[in-house]
Amino acid sequence: MGLLDRFRRPGAADAPPDAGGRTGTSGPDDPAAWTDPAEVGPQSFARLGALAERGAPTGEQRAEVARVLRLHGVPGDLAGTFTADMADGILLSEHGAVDERLRLGGPPVLPAGEAWPHSHDGRPLSFVAAWDLAALPELSPLPRAGTLLLFWDRDFPRDDRMDFVTATRVFLLAPGASTAPAPRPAGTVAFGPIPLRPLRMPFVVDGERLRDDVPDDVPGLDLLDMLLEQYGSHALLGASRDIQGPVLDEVAHWLAQGHPETRERYSPAERAGEGWAFLAQIDETAGFELADVGALYLVIPRVDLEAARFDRVMGILQT
């Protein structure tokens, strides 16, 4: 059975579609009972990407996702709750990007007076990204101005502990703040600059619903895969696109693996994995390798994010 066949609703082969794409067995108000062949298959969600490209409100984008889900047989109530639970975020696309205020790599930047950050074992961290928040669409609770500077230890496995906190350093450079020359230390990764283009989009939070809650004849995982094809490699806020499993579920584990002085920086609830938020995701890209098809996820205590404090960010690697 091919992909189109799996999406074809009962009766679709028995009568030709009318002018609206409905089959002769369809009711006029039953979009789940008909298919438009032009909108079935791998490109089903292409209009979502086009909406994001032109800056359509995320409510309109959610409505498009729900429409396509219903078109493929997902019950209307499930399509509605699925899209209502999506989280607004900012896709950082390399496609068509020219503005280096949002970039991966490139010339390192440090706040004046700050020394180059090092790991617990004294290795210099690599400069990974600079994100000018004023160049982003407004999205709470991110600050409206300033620049986030990300450093990360790609050689963290050499440490005696898997301490993803000391492998990560994020600075918030205040608007107009002076910077200091930041010569790149030996042993750090040099790449880029890779400019990024920000697109505000709703991100999938609970993809399991399309596996567990759809009727048996609706290939929910295929729908999820086709939807996720509209998202690029990098993002701020929204929701993580996990390689191994929900990254926020790993927080308690990695804090337990870290150095005792690292754990002391967090409350008992935070050490148990409570009160954390997804901040950003960076995937491997041309010229920048993390591991074997890996992704770096930045997570942060929610109270810190709401207070625009970024000194306790943890960068978790999944491969």
Residue, then its C-alpha position, 0 to 999 in steps of 0.5 A: m500500500g502506497l502513501l496515497d493509498r493509506f490516506r485515501r478515505p473509504g469510498a474515495a475510489d468509488a466516485p469521482p470528486d466534485a469541484g471541491g475535491r469531495t467524493g460522491t460519498s462525502g458530506p459537504d461538512d465532513p472534511a475528514a471523509w474526503t481527500d484532495p490528491a494535491e494535498v495528500g502525501p509528503q507535501s501536505f503541510a507545505r502551506l504551513g511553511a509558506l505561512a511562516e515565511r510570510g509572517a502569518p499569525t501563529g493562530e492562522q498557522r495552527a488552523e492550517v495544521a488542523r485543516v490538514l490533519r482533518l483532511h487526512g482523517v484525524p477527528g476534528d476534536l483531536a486536531g483541535t486539541f493537538t494544535a491548541d497545545m502547540a507552543d509558539g517558538i522561533l524557527l532559526s532558518e539558514h535558508g535565505a538568511v543574510d543578517e548576521r545579527l542572528r548567527l552560528g559561529g563567526p567572530p567570537v564576542l564577549p562582554a567587556g571584562e569577561a574572561w573566555p569561559h572554560s570547562h570544569d577541567g579548564r578547557p576553553l569552551s567553543f563560541v557557538a552562537a550570537w542571537d541579537l534579541a531585537a532581530l527576533p519576532e517578539l515572543s515572551p518571556l525572551p527579553r526584547a533587547g540584548t544579545l545572547l552569546l553561547f559557548w559550549d564544550r564540544d570535548f566534554p567527554r574528556d571531563d571526569r563527569m558528564d557535567f553539561v552545566t559547566a560545559t555550557r555558558v550563556f551571556l546576555l549582552a545588554p543593549g549598547a554594552s561594550t565588548a572586548p576583543a575575544p581572540r579564539p583560544a587554541g583547541t576551540v572550534a572555529f566555524g561560520p558565520i552562518p546567518l539565521r532567519p527568524l520565523r515565528m511558528p507553532f511547534v509540536v508539543d505532544g506528537e504522541r497523540l498522533r500515534d495513540d489517539v487517531p483511528d487505526d486507519v489514520p497513519g498518525l506517525d506519517l502525518l507527524d513526520m510530514l509536519l516536522e519536515q516544515y521545521g528546520s534545524h535550529a530554534l528558540l523556545g517552542a518545543s524541542r524536536d528530540i532525537q532520543g526522547p523528551v530532553l526535559d526528562e533528562v535534566a535530573h539525570w544530568l544534574a546527578q551526573g555533574h559535579p557537587e558544586t554544580r548541583e548546589r547551584y540549583s534548588p532541590a526541586e530543580r535538581a529533581g527536574e522540576g520547573w525547567a523550560f526549553l530554551a533553544q535547539i541547535d542541530e549539526t550543520a555544514g561546518f559545525e559538527l556536534a557528534d554523530v547526527g547530534a543536536l544541542y538542547l539548551v534548557i533553563p530553570r523557568v524562573d531564570l528565563e522569566a527573570a532574563r537570567f542565563d547563567r544556569v543554562m544547561g546544554i544537553l547533547q543528544t545523538 
